[in-house]
Amino acid sequence: MSDQDETPEPEAPQEEPKQGAPAGKAGGGSAGKAGSSGPAQPDEEGDGQPEQPEANPFDQAGRNPLGGSGGSGGIGGAGTAHAARLAFAAGHAGRAVGFGADGQYFEGNTFISQYGAGGGPAMVQGPVHAEELARLDEIYCQTDGYRHMKDRLRERGLLVLCGEPGSGRTATALALLAELTENRVIRLDPSSRVHEITAVTEGHGHLLEIEDDDGPGQETEPAEGRGRARVRAPVLTELHLDRFRGLLAGSGAYGVVLLESGDLADRLLRGRYGVACPSPPSGQVLRRHLEVLLRDAPETALDEARALAGRDDVKAALGLRELRPGEAARFAELLARRLRGELTHGQLLDECTTFVRAQARAWFAGADRPGTLPEALPTLSAAAFRIAVAVFHGSSYSLTAEAGEQLAWELAVTLDPGTAVGRRLFGTHAEARPAVARSVLGDGELDLGDAKIPVRAIGFQGDALATAVLREVWLGHHNARGPVVRWLRALCDDPRPVLWVRASIAAGVLCSWDLAYGVGEMIDPMAASDSAVQQMSAATALAEASREPSARSGVRSLLKSWAKSDSAELRTAAVLAHGYGMAAGSVTASLDALGKAVRLGEDDEDDDRGTDLLADASFSVTRLLAGPEPETVLRRLEDWLHDGRRPTVTLALLAVIGALRTRTTYLWGLQDVPELDGQGDRMLATGLLTVRPELTGPLAALVRRALATARSGSVAQDALAALLRQAADEYEKNRSGDGDRRDRGDGQDHRAGHGNTRDHGDPRDGEAGRAGRDGEAGRDGDDPLWTVCRFLSRLAVGRRDRDRLRHLLARLVRDPDEPLDKDVARRMWDAVGEGAER
């Protein structure tokens, strides 16, 4: 672009625009645009009403779709979106294999004992046969604290083992009782209550598994002048256990009560009989079963099986970080069959993928029993918590717990609309509740965009569980869809990114499995809403749904219908969806759609709506620039600038300004761009040129055009000033943290400040040095100041370019509130002068 094409600017402006002045008011601006001065004139019809100023799209340059500036966190942090995407691995297809509680797994309707290689019916009550106990003795692995448990059982005669179903608690109880009674063990009817037991068998061990009966009780009929009274069933207390212990002691017998983790278990663990029963290490359980299954195989078979179990593809297929004893037994059988040639490797992987589906099916099978509130509320709450962990896997525990309570309410009012639903205030303790969802608490970070804060995070003990849980609920239990949809839509209206981003991506995953239902119940209502957060959520969900190949044609068709709609909200949602570069099938197709959208929007009678559409479209273009194909976007921006049609020229200018003033972390997409991972806090232009220096020339040409255009010049200068300030601030921070002398590993002496710019590899190194840096990051490629100086040298092509940039630097140095460091400014000044040599 020649100097003659540029808008003239004075060598020394009489009055410089103040830092922080509203965009579009400091500097150039065409007549009739917002920000123009002078009294309002009557319109041509002479009705006496003042003419409304035409909306200026550059007043919203850099605004994100949620209403904030490019520096606000309203659009969410990249970390939140990245974690949400990782939570939903590919679905695990295949037949369903479910694991029963403590020692059995089932395939179809056939129950198989985990103890030993053979199969047999699951024992419900009555004596445990000696051969079964013998097989248990052969493969049982002692859990931590086994000796302590045995001593307490011998001393007191009664023990309450608390643990999750499948944790191996039944095997531990049988082993304890068999050891103390010489294999004389009776399994009591699970429907028995401790206070109802009146007799025990002399010299035997008694095993009883009970449910947490600390329920809400039943309501009686209302009495005269009084409301309904709630009568509670007897709750298991230490008094009941003392009585049971007396019966056992009088007969020389022993007893073990199995109790699932929960309120009652938490209370009994603080008493005389309660003992926590953790699972034995899965590696030990697996080895013991393999030794039994491969006893007749060659000596190397055991090592081969263990090596096979440790392969990355096998562990990925399992999707569980720690197998429970029943799962380890099943896994050992699969490995043994593979070594015997009964399974191919592909079949082994397919079988492994059924483990997480089995867990999900067990969690939700009959989770609303007995079908009425309040009896079903405890199990509904557990189900809701598991779904919440699936959506917020790896996120804050407090936010996950609150979301789970909201979903529990939705489930409850769906099950029984006529019953008021409340919350337990002091129910299961936070330390114990994660076990209900096979999850753990740990240290995590919450991405706020501008900062990351430490949180107590919750996550499944297996990366595949999140997808398995959503798939089971969505595809296996149709009536659960309604409350889940209402819950997700409510979360998608919350302005906090950690909520709406997670919920919208989860909604997209669900829609990809049933697009017709998901669009009608979730995406369309959110897209048509006047809530900016819901519109962005609808766009995010639709883009996420397009990952599924079978849904892509439907997504593209929906976007086309939105683009042609009379509804401004639907057109906005379509524009936002194209920002992910996935919904239309390609980045090029999305850019085509965005350009067409703003051209059609020019005909909108509501000028404000047309301006808002331009702002949203420019944000989407800038988001595409932060995606995996920045070259494609830069070429299209250049084409738009030479297009000649005002809407597309304006769109290109707004997108360029957005790249200058928007932090990379706010431009997260749904596709991974690993090279930008470390650039999140930097403005996109800085981050992109740091990792892709070959784009410096094309981007500089676009910025020069934005600076030289009267409509956008002032706003572009403010955006460039923000970028320069950020680079200077990061440089100062690094200098103060690392000292005046920094060794970057190249053996050179790099001194900060004092104008010694050659030691920093700045643009004064000459043509040869610059040419090398344009092709690679260079020795200081991660230094933002070095990147910015190189960028400035490419901006300063002509005299007017240099004058404009130097006026900007002078203004920043003289700023009374935040003056730019003079040493940093000197490096930038020299870089601008270096541009003249090009």
C-alpha positions in Angstrom: 0.0 0.0 0.0 1.5 3.4 -1.0 1.7 6.5 1.1 -0.7 8.2 -1.2 -3.4 5.7 -0.2 -3.1 6.5 3.4 -5.1 9.0 5.5 -2.8 11.9 6.2 -1.9 12.5 9.8 -0.1 15.5 11.4 3.5 15.2 12.4 2.7 16.4 15.9 -1.0 16.4 16.9 -2.1 19.5 18.9 -4.1 17.3 21.3 -3.4 13.7 21.8 -6.3 11.4 22.6 -6.2 10.4 26.3 -5.4 6.8 27.2 -8.7 4.9 27.7 -10.9 7.2 25.6 -13.9 5.5 24.2 -13.3 3.7 20.9 -14.2 5.8 17.9 -13.9 9.2 19.6 -10.2 9.8 19.8 -9.0 10.2 16.3 -10.6 9.7 12.9 -14.3 9.2 12.4 -16.5 9.9 9.5 -19.4 12.2 9.5 -22.7 10.8 10.6 -21.2 8.1 12.8 -21.6 7.7 16.5 -19.2 10.0 18.2 -19.5 12.9 15.8 -20.0 16.4 17.3 -22.5 19.1 16.5 -26.2 19.6 17.2 -28.7 17.1 15.9 -30.5 18.2 12.8 -34.2 17.6 12.0 -34.8 14.8 9.6 -35.9 15.4 6.0 -39.6 15.0 6.7 -39.5 17.9 9.1 -41.3 16.2 12.0 -39.1 18.0 14.5 -37.6 14.8 15.9 -33.8 14.7 16.1 -32.0 12.4 13.7 -30.6 9.3 15.5 -26.9 9.0 14.9 -25.9 6.0 12.8 -24.5 3.2 14.8 -20.7 2.9 14.4 -19.5 -0.7 14.4 -16.1 0.4 15.6 -17.5 1.5 18.9 -17.8 -2.3 19.6 -14.5 -3.3 18.2 -13.0 -6.1 20.2 -16.3 -6.7 22.1 -17.0 -10.3 22.8 -20.5 -11.7 22.3 -21.3 -11.8 26.0 -21.0 -8.0 26.1 -17.5 -7.5 27.5 -14.5 -6.0 26.0 -11.7 -8.1 24.7 -10.0 -8.0 28.0 -12.9 -9.3 30.0 -13.4 -12.9 31.0 -17.0 -13.2 30.1 -16.3 -15.4 27.1 -14.5 -17.9 29.4 -11.0 -19.3 29.7 -9.5 -21.7 27.4 -8.7 -24.0 30.3 -12.3 -24.6 31.0 -13.2 -25.6 27.4 -10.1 -27.7 27.1 -10.9 -29.7 30.2 -14.5 -30.1 29.1 -13.4 -31.6 25.8 -11.0 -34.0 27.4 -13.8 -35.2 29.7 -15.8 -36.6 26.8 -13.7 -39.3 25.1 -15.1 -41.3 22.2 -18.1 -43.4 23.1 -17.5 -47.0 24.0 -19.6 -49.3 21.9 -20.2 -53.0 22.3 -22.1 -55.4 24.3 -22.9 -54.6 27.9 -21.3 -56.5 30.7 -22.3 -55.6 34.2 -20.5 -56.3 37.5 -22.6 -57.2 40.5 -21.7 -56.3 44.0 -18.6 -57.8 45.6 -17.6 -60.8 43.7 -19.9 -61.5 40.8 -20.0 -60.2 37.3 -22.9 -60.8 34.9 -23.2 -61.2 31.2 -26.7 -60.9 30.0 -28.7 -62.9 32.6 -25.9 -65.3 33.6 -24.2 -64.6 36.9 -20.6 -65.8 37.3 -18.6 -65.9 40.5 -15.3 -64.0 40.4 -13.6 -66.5 42.7 -11.7 -68.9 40.6 -12.0 -69.7 36.9 -15.2 -71.6 37.0 -18.7 -70.2 37.1 -21.8 -70.8 39.3 -24.9 -69.1 40.5 -24.7 -66.1 42.8 -25.4 -67.1 46.3 -28.2 -65.0 47.9 -28.6 -66.6 51.4 -27.9 -69.8 53.3 -24.5 -71.5 54.0 -21.5 -70.6 51.9 -20.2 -73.9 50.5 -16.8 -75.1 51.5 -15.5 -75.4 47.9 -16.5 -71.7 47.4 -14.5 -70.7 50.4 -11.6 -72.8 49.3 -11.5 -71.0 45.9 -11.8 -67.7 47.8 -8.8 -68.6 49.9 -6.8 -69.3 46.7 -7.3 -66.0 45.1 -8.1 -63.5 47.9 -5.8 -60.6 48.4 -5.8 -59.0 51.8 -6.9 -55.4 51.9 -5.1 -52.8 54.0 -6.0 -53.2 57.7 -7.0 -56.9 57.4 -5.2 -57.9 60.5 -6.7 -55.1 62.5 -10.2 -56.1 61.2 -9.6 -59.7 62.3 -8.4 -58.7 65.8 -11.5 -56.5 66.3 -13.8 -59.2 65.1 -12.2 -61.7 67.4 -12.4 -59.3 70.3 -15.9 -58.0 69.8 -17.6 -60.7 67.8 -19.2 -58.2 65.4 -17.9 -55.8 62.7 -19.5 -53.4 60.3 -17.5 -53.1 57.1 -18.2 -49.9 55.2 -17.4 -49.6 51.5 -18.7 -49.3 48.0 -20.3 -52.2 46.2 -17.6 -53.9 44.1 -14.8 -52.8 46.4 -14.2 -56.4 47.6 -15.9 -55.9 51.0 -17.9 -59.2 50.6 -14.7 -61.2 49.9 -13.0 -59.6 52.9 -16.0 -60.4 55.1 -16.1 -64.0 54.0 -12.3 -64.3 54.5 -12.5 -63.0 58.0 -15.5 -65.2 59.0 -14.0 -68.3 57.4 -10.7 -67.8 59.2 -12.3 -67.4 62.7 -15.0 -70.2 62.3 -13.1 -72.9 60.3 -15.1 -72.2 57.1 -18.5 -72.3 58.7 -20.2 -69.2 57.2 -23.9 -68.4 56.8 -25.1 -65.6 54.5 -28.2 -64.0 55.9 -31.2 -62.8 53.9 -30.4 -59.2 52.7 -34.0 -58.1 53.6 -33.3 -58.9 57.3 -32.9 -56.1 59.7 -30.5 -56.3 62.6 -33.1 -55.6 65.2 -35.3 -58.4 63.8 -32.7 -61.1 64.1 -33.7 -63.3 67.1 -31.5 -66.3 66.7 -28.1 -67.2 65.3 -26.3 -70.5 64.5 -23.8 -71.6 67.1 -20.1 -71.4 66.2 -20.8 -69.9 62.7 -20.0 -66.7 61.0 -22.9 -64.6 59.9 -22.7 -62.2 56.9 -25.5 -59.6 56.4 -25.5 -56.9 53.7 -27.9 -54.1 54.4 -28.8 -50.8 52.7 -28.5 -47.4 54.3 -31.9 -47.3 56.0 -31.5 -43.8 57.3 -34.3 -42.8 54.9 -37.0 -40.1 55.3 -39.6 -42.5 56.7 -43.3 -42.7 55.8 -46.1 -40.3 56.3 -49.2 -41.1 58.4 -52.6 -39.8 57.8 -53.3 -36.3 59.1 -54.7 -36.2 62.6 -57.5 -33.9 63.7 -56.2 -30.3 63.7 -52.7 -31.4 62.7 -50.8 -32.0 59.6 -49.2 -35.2 58.4 -46.7 -36.8 60.8 -43.6 -38.5 59.5 -42.9 -41.9 61.2 -39.4 -43.2 60.8 -38.5 -46.8 60.4 -36.0 -48.0 63.0 -32.5 -46.9 62.1 -29.5 -49.0 62.7 -27.8 -47.8 65.8 -25.1 -49.1 68.1 -27.9 -50.2 70.4 -29.1 -52.6 67.8 -25.6 -53.7 67.1 -25.0 -54.3 70.9 -28.1 -56.6 71.0 -26.9 -58.5 67.9 -23.5 -58.8 69.4 -25.0 -60.3 72.5 -26.8 -63.0 70.5 -23.6 -63.8 68.7 -21.5 -64.0 71.9 -24.1 -66.3 73.5 -23.7 -68.8 70.7 -19.9 -68.5 70.2 -20.6 -67.0 66.8 -19.3 -64.0 64.8 -21.0 -61.5 62.6 -20.1 -59.0 59.8 -22.5 -56.4 58.6 -21.8 -54.8 55.1 -22.9 -51.2 54.7 -22.5 -48.9 51.7 -20.8 -45.6 52.1 -23.3 -42.9 53.1 -24.8 -41.1 56.1 -25.3 -44.2 58.2 -21.8 -45.6 57.4 -20.3 -42.2 58.3 -22.0 -42.3 61.7 -21.1 -45.9 62.5 -17.5 -45.4 61.5 -17.2 -43.2 64.5 -18.5 -45.9 66.8 -17.3 -49.2 68.2 -18.1 -51.5 65.3 -17.5 -49.5 62.1 -14.4 -50.1 60.0 -13.7 -48.8 56.5 -12.9 -51.5 54.0 -10.8 -50.2 51.1 -10.2 -52.2 47.9 -7.0 -54.2 47.7 -4.6 -53.0 45.1 -5.9 -54.0 41.7 -2.5 -55.1 40.5 -2.3 -57.7 43.3 -5.8 -59.0 42.5 -5.0 -59.2 38.8 -1.8 -61.1 39.4 -3.4 -63.6 41.8 -6.2 -64.4 39.3 -3.7 -64.7 36.5 -1.7 -67.2 38.5 -4.7 -69.3 39.0 -5.9 -69.0 35.4 -2.5 -69.6 33.8 -1.2 -72.3 36.2 -1.0 -74.9 33.4 0.4 -72.4 30.8 4.1 -71.9 30.1 6.2 -70.1 32.7 6.4 -67.0 30.5 2.6 -66.7 30.2 2.2 -64.7 33.4 4.8 -62.0 32.4 3.2 -61.9 28.9 -0.2 -61.3 30.4 1.0 -58.6 32.7 2.8 -56.9 29.8 -0.4 -57.1 27.8 -2.3 -55.5 30.6 0.1 -52.6 30.7 -0.1 -51.7 27.0 -1.4 -48.2 26.4 -4.2 -49.2 24.0 -5.5 -51.8 26.5 -5.5 -49.2 29.4 -7.2 -46.7 27.1 -9.8 -49.2 26.2 -10.5 -50.0 29.9 -10.9 -46.2 30.6 -10.5 -46.9 34.4 -7.4 -45.9 36.4 -8.0 -48.5 39.1 -10.0 -51.7 38.7 -12.2 -53.0 41.5 -11.7 -56.7 42.5 -14.6 -58.0 40.4 -13.3 -56.0 37.4 -9.8 -57.2 37.9 -11.1 -60.8 38.0 -12.9 -60.3 34.7 -9.9 -58.6 33.1 -7.7 -61.5 34.1 -10.0 -63.9 32.4 -9.9 -61.8 29.2 -6.1 -61.7 29.3 -5.9 -65.4 29.8 -8.2 -66.0 26.8 -6.1 -63.7 24.7 -3.0 -65.7 25.5 -4.7 -69.0 24.8 -5.7 -67.6 21.4 -9.4 -67.5 22.1 -9.6 -63.8 21.5 -7.9 -61.6 18.9 -6.3 -58.3 20.1 -9.2 -56.3 18.6 -11.7 -58.5 20.4 -9.8 -58.0 23.7 -10.0 -54.2 23.3 -13.7 -54.4 22.5 -14.3 -56.5 25.6 -12.3 -53.9 27.7 -14.6 -51.1 26.5 -17.5 -52.7 28.2 -16.2 -52.1 31.7 -17.2 -48.5 32.0 -20.6 -49.1 30.4 -21.2 -51.9 33.0 -20.5 -49.4 35.8 -22.8 -46.8 34.3 -25.6 -49.3 33.8 -25.3 -50.5 37.4 -25.5 -46.9 38.7 -28.7 -46.0 37.0 -30.6 -49.3 36.9 -33.7 -48.6 39.0 -32.2 -45.5 40.5 -35.7 -44.1 41.2 -36.9 -47.1 43.2 -39.5 -47.5 44.6 -40.9 -44.8 42.3 -42.2 -42.3 44.8 -40.7 -39.5 46.9 -39.3 -39.2 49.5 -38.2 -42.9 49.5 -36.5 -42.5 46.2 -34.8 -39.2 47.0 -31.5 -40.6 48.3 -30.9 -42.7 45.2 -32.0 -39.9 42.9 -29.5 -37.6 44.6 -26.8 -40.1 44.1 -27.7 -40.4 40.4 -27.8 -36.7 40.0 -24.4 -36.3 41.6 -22.9 -38.9 39.2 -24.3 -37.0 36.2 -23.0 -33.7 37.5 -19.5 -35.2 37.9 -19.8 -36.4 34.3 -20.4 -32.9 33.1 -17.9 -31.2 35.5 -15.3 -34.0 35.5 -12.0 -32.3 36.8 -13.7 -29.1 37.9 -14.5 -27.5 41.2 -16.2 -29.8 43.7 -18.3 -27.1 45.2 -19.8 -26.1 41.8 -20.2 -29.8 40.9 -22.1 -30.5 44.2 -24.3 -27.5 43.7 -25.1 -28.5 40.1 -25.9 -32.0 41.3 -28.4 -30.6 43.9 -30.1 -28.7 41.2 -30.4 -31.7 39.0 -31.6 -33.8 41.9 -34.5 -31.3 42.3 -35.3 -31.6 38.6 -35.4 -35.4 38.8 -37.5 -35.3 42.0 -40.2 -33.0 40.6 -40.4 -35.1 37.5 -40.9 -38.3 39.5 -43.4 -36.8 41.9 -44.6 -33.3 40.9 -47.0 -33.1 43.9 -44.4 -33.4 46.6 -42.3 -30.6 47.9 -38.6 -31.3 47.6 -36.0 -29.9 50.0 -32.3 -30.4 50.7 -30.5 -32.2 53.5 -28.3 -29.6 55.2 -25.9 -32.0 56.9 -26.0 -35.2 54.9 -23.1 -37.2 53.5 -19.8 -35.5 54.3 -17.9 -33.9 51.4 -15.0 -36.3 52.0 -17.2 -39.4 51.7 -19.6 -38.3 48.9 -17.2 -38.7 45.9 -17.1 -42.4 46.5 -20.7 -42.6 45.4 -19.6 -41.5 41.9 -16.3 -43.5 41.9 -14.5 -40.2 42.0 -11.8 -38.5 44.1 -11.0 -35.1 45.4 -7.7 -33.4 44.5 -6.0 -30.1 43.9 -7.1 -28.3 40.7 -7.2 -24.9 39.0 -10.1 -22.8 37.9 -9.5 -20.8 34.8 -11.0 -17.3 35.1 -9.5 -16.0 31.9 -7.3 -13.3 33.5 -6.2 -15.6 36.3 -6.2 -19.1 37.6 -7.2 -19.9 41.1 -6.7 -23.1 43.2 -9.8 -25.1 43.9 -10.7 -28.5 45.3 -11.5 -30.5 42.2 -13.4 -33.7 41.7 -13.0 -36.2 38.9 -13.8 -39.8 38.0 -11.3 -42.5 38.6 -11.3 -43.1 34.9 -11.4 -40.8 31.9 -14.1 -42.8 30.0 -16.7 -42.7 32.8 -17.9 -39.2 31.9 -19.0 -40.3 28.4 -20.3 -43.6 29.7 -22.5 -41.9 32.2 -24.1 -39.5 29.8 -24.6 -42.2 27.2 -26.3 -44.5 29.7 -28.7 -41.7 30.9 -29.4 -40.3 27.4 -29.8 -43.5 25.4 -30.9 -45.9 28.1 -33.5 -43.9 30.1 -35.7 -41.7 27.9 -37.7 -40.3 30.7 -34.6 -38.9 32.3 -34.0 -36.6 29.3 -36.5 -34.0 30.3 -35.0 -33.1 33.6 -31.4 -33.3 32.3 -32.4 -31.0 29.4 -33.9 -28.4 31.7 -30.9 -28.6 34.0 -28.4 -28.1 31.2 -30.4 -25.2 29.8 -30.4 -23.5 33.2 -26.6 -23.9 33.5 -26.2 -22.5 29.9 -27.8 -19.3 31.1 -25.3 -18.8 33.9 -22.7 -16.1 32.9 -19.9 -18.0 34.7 -17.7 -19.7 32.0 -17.0 -22.7 34.3 -20.7 -23.4 34.2 -22.0 -22.5 30.8 -19.0 -23.7 28.9 -19.1 -27.1 30.6 -22.9 -27.4 30.2 -22.9 -26.4 26.5 -20.2 -28.9 25.5 -22.1 -31.6 27.4 -25.3 -30.6 25.6 -23.4 -30.9 22.3 -22.3 -34.4 23.1 -25.9 -35.4 23.9 -27.2 -33.8 20.7 -24.6 -35.7 18.6 -26.3 -38.9 19.7 -29.8 -37.8 18.9 -29.7 -34.5 16.9 -33.4 -34.2 16.2 -34.3 -34.4 19.8 -31.4 -32.3 21.0 -32.0 -29.5 18.6 -35.7 -29.3 19.3 -35.4 -29.5 23.1 -32.1 -27.7 23.8 -30.3 -25.9 20.9 -33.3 -24.2 19.2 -34.8 -22.8 22.4 -31.4 -21.5 23.5 -30.6 -20.0 20.1 -33.9 -18.2 20.0 -33.4 -16.8 23.5 -32.6 -13.1 24.0 -29.9 -14.2 26.5 -26.4 -13.7 25.0 -25.1 -16.5 27.2 -27.7 -19.0 25.9 -27.0 -17.9 22.3 -23.3 -18.6 22.8 -24.1 -21.9 24.5 -26.4 -22.9 21.6 -23.6 -22.1 19.1 -21.0 -24.0 21.2 -23.3 -27.0 21.6 -24.1 -27.1 17.8 -20.4 -26.9 17.0 -19.6 -29.7 19.4 -22.4 -31.9 18.0 -20.8 -31.6 14.5 -17.9 -33.7 15.7 -20.2 -36.7 15.1 -20.1 -37.6 11.4 -23.7 -38.7 11.3 -24.8 -35.3 12.6 -22.8 -33.0 10.3 -25.2 -32.7 7.5 -28.0 -31.9 9.9 -25.9 -29.3 11.6 -25.1 -27.6 8.3 -28.7 -27.6 7.3 -29.7 -26.0 10.6 -27.1 -23.3 10.2 -28.4 -22.4 6.8 -32.0 -22.1 8.0 -30.8 -19.9 10.9 -28.9 -17.7 8.6 -32.1 -17.1 6.4 -34.4 -16.7 9.4 -36.3 -13.5 10.2 -35.1 -13.9 13.8 -32.1 -11.8 14.7 -31.4 -14.2 17.6 -31.1 -17.2 15.3 -28.9 -15.3 12.8 -26.6 -14.3 15.7 -26.4 -17.9 16.9 -25.5 -19.0 13.4 -22.7 -16.4 13.2 -21.3 -17.5 16.6 -21.4 -21.2 15.7 -19.3 -20.5 12.6 -16.6 -19.1 14.9 -15.5 -22.7 15.8 -14.8 -23.6 12.2 -16.4 -27.0 12.6 -20.2 -26.6 12.1 -20.0 -25.7 8.4 -17.5 -28.5 7.6 -14.4 -26.3 7.1 -12.8 -23.0 8.0 -13.3 -21.8 4.4 -17.0 -22.6 4.5 -17.4 -20.8 7.8 -15.7 -17.7 6.5 -18.0 -17.8 3.4 -21.0 -17.9 5.7 -19.7 -15.1 7.9 -19.1 -12.8 5.0 -22.6 -13.5 3.5 -24.2 -13.0 6.9 -22.8 -9.4 7.4 -23.7 -8.5 3.8 -27.3 -9.6 4.4 -27.3 -7.9 7.8 -26.6 -4.6 6.1 -30.2 -4.6 4.9 -31.6 -4.9 8.5 -33.8 -2.0 9.2 -32.6 -2.0 12.8 -29.2 -0.4 12.6 -28.2 -1.5 16.0 -28.9 -5.1 15.2 -26.7 -4.9 12.1 -23.9 -3.4 14.1 -24.3 -6.2 16.8 -24.2 -8.8 14.1 -21.0 -7.3 12.7 -19.4 -7.4 16.2 -20.4 -11.0 16.7 -19.2 -12.0 13.2 -15.8 -10.3 13.8 -15.4 -12.1 17.0 -16.0 -15.4 15.2 -13.4 -14.5 12.5 -10.9 -13.6 15.2 -11.6 -16.9 16.9 -11.0 -18.7 13.6 -7.7 -16.8 13.4 -6.7 -18.5 16.7 -7.6 -21.9 15.3 -5.6 -24.5 13.4 -5.7 -22.6 10.0 -4.6 -19.0 10.6 -3.2 -18.7 7.1 -6.6 -19.4 5.6 -8.1 -16.6 7.7 -5.4 -14.1 6.9 -5.8 -14.7 3.2 -9.6 -14.2 3.5 -9.2 -11.0 5.4 -6.9 -9.6 2.7 -9.5 -10.5 0.1 -12.3 -8.8 2.1 -10.3 -5.6 2.4 -10.0 -5.5 -1.4 -13.6 -6.6 -1.9 -14.9 -3.1 -2.1 -18.2 -3.9 -0.3 -18.5 -2.0 2.9 -19.8 -4.8 5.2 -17.0 -7.2 4.4 -14.3 -4.5 4.6 -15.7 -3.5 8.0 -15.8 -7.1 9.1 -12.1 -7.5 8.1 -11.1 -4.4 10.0 -13.0 -5.4 13.1 -11.4 -8.8 13.1 -7.9 -7.4 12.8 -8.6 -5.0 15.7 -9.9 -8.0 17.7 -6.6 -9.8 17.1 -4.7 -6.8 18.6 -6.8 -6.4 21.7 -8.2 -9.8 22.6 -6.3 -12.3 24.8 -5.7 -15.7 23.3 -7.4 -17.5 26.1 -10.7 -15.8 25.3 -10.6 -17.1 21.8 -10.7 -20.8 22.7 -12.2 -23.1 20.1 -13.3 -26.7 20.0 -10.2 -27.8 18.1 -6.8 -28.2 19.7 -4.1 -25.7 18.7 -1.1 -27.0 20.8 1.3 -24.3 19.6 -0.8 -21.6 21.3 -1.1 -23.4 24.6 1.5 -21.3 26.3 0.2 -18.0 24.8 -3.1 -17.7 26.6 -2.6 -14.4 28.5 -1.1 -12.6 25.5 -3.0 -10.8 22.9 -3.7 -13.0 19.9 -1.5 -11.1 17.5 1.5 -11.4 19.9 0.8 -15.1 20.7 0.3 -16.0 17.1 3.4 -14.3 15.8 5.5 -15.8 18.6 4.7 -19.3 17.5 4.2 -18.6 13.8 6.7 -15.8 12.9 6.1 -16.4 9.2 2.7 -14.8 9.6 4.3 -11.5 10.6 4.2 -10.0 7.1 0.6 -10.8 6.2 -0.8 -9.7 9.6 1.3 -6.5 9.5 -0.2 -5.6 6.1 -3.7 -6.0 7.6 -2.9 -3.9 10.6 -1.4 -1.2 8.5 -4.7 -1.0 6.6 -6.7 -0.7 9.8 -4.4 2.0 11.1 -4.6 4.0 7.9 -8.4 3.8 7.4 -10.2 6.8 8.8 -13.1 4.8 10.2 -10.9 2.4 12.1 -7.7 4.2 12.6 -8.3 5.6 16.1 -9.6 2.3 17.5 -6.8 0.4 15.9 -4.3 2.7 17.5 -5.8 2.1 20.9 -5.7 -1.7 20.3 -2.1 -1.5 19.2 -1.3 0.6 22.3 -2.8 -2.1 24.5 -0.7 -4.8 22.8 2.5 -2.7 23.2 1.7 -2.1 26.8 1.2 -5.8 27.5 4.5 -6.7 25.8 6.3 -4.1 27.9 4.7 -5.2 31.1 5.6 -8.8 30.5 9.2 -7.8 29.6 9.4 -5.8 32.8 8.1 -8.6 34.9 10.6 -11.1 33.4 13.4 -8.6 33.9 12.6 -8.0 37.5 12.2 -11.7 38.1 15.3 -12.9 36.3 17.7 -10.0 37.1 19.5 -7.7 34.7 21.5 -10.5 33.1 19.6 -13.5 31.7 21.2 -16.6 30.2 18.9 -18.0 27.5 21.0 -20.9 26.8 22.7 -19.6 23.7 26.0 -18.4 25.3 25.2 -14.8 24.6 25.1 -11.8 27.0 21.5 -10.5 27.0 21.2 -7.3 28.9 17.9 -5.7 29.7 17.4 -2.0 29.0 20.1 0.6 28.4 19.3 0.7 24.7 21.5 -2.3 24.1 19.0 -3.6 21.6 21.4 -5.7 19.5 22.0 -8.1 22.4 18.2 -8.8 22.4 18.1 -9.8 18.7 15.9 -6.8 17.7 15.2 -5.7 14.2 18.4 -3.7 13.9 20.3 -6.9 13.2 19.8 -6.2 9.5 18.2 -7.9 6.6 19.9 -11.3 7.0 18.9 -11.6 10.7 15.3 -10.4 9.9 15.0 -12.9 7.0 16.0 -15.7 9.3 13.6 -14.7 12.0 10.7 -14.4 9.6 11.1 -18.1 8.9 11.6 -19.4 12.5 11.1 -18.3 16.1 14.7 -17.3 16.5 16.8 -17.4 19.7 14.4 -15.0 21.6 11.2 -16.4 19.9 9.3 -16.5 23.2 10.1 -13.0 24.2 7.0 -10.9 23.5 9.0 -7.7 23.3 11.2 -9.2 20.6 8.1 -10.4 18.7 6.5 -7.0 19.0 9.6 -5.1 17.8 9.8 -7.4 14.8 6.1 -6.7 14.1 6.6 -2.9 14.4 9.4 -3.1 11.9 7.0 -4.7 9.4 4.3 -2.1 10.1 6.6 0.8 9.3 6.7 0.6 5.5 6.3 4.2 4.6 6.9 7.6 6.1 3.3 8.0 7.3 3.4 4.6 8.9 6.6 5.6 10.9 5.1 8.9 11.9 1.9 7.3 13.1 3.7 4.7 15.1 6.2 7.2 16.7 3.3 9.5 17.6 1.7 6.5 19.4 4.9 5.6 21.2 5.4 9.2 22.3 1.9 9.3 23.6 2.4 6.2 25.6 5.7 7.5 27.1 4.0 10.8 28.1 1.0 9.1 29.6 0.6 10.7 33.1 -1.0 7.6 34.6 0.9 4.7 33.1 4.0 6.0 31.2 5.7 3.4 29.0 9.2 2.5 30.2 11.7 4.6 28.2 14.1 1.7 27.6 11.3 -0.4 26.2 10.0 2.5 24.1 13.5 3.0 22.8 13.6 -0.5 21.5 10.2 -0.1 19.9 11.3 3.3 18.4 14.4 1.8 16.9 12.3 -1.1 15.5 10.0 1.5 13.7 13.1 3.2 12.2 14.4 -0.2 11.1 11.3 -0.5 9.0 12.5 2.2 6.7 15.3 0.0 5.5 12.7 -2.4 4.0 
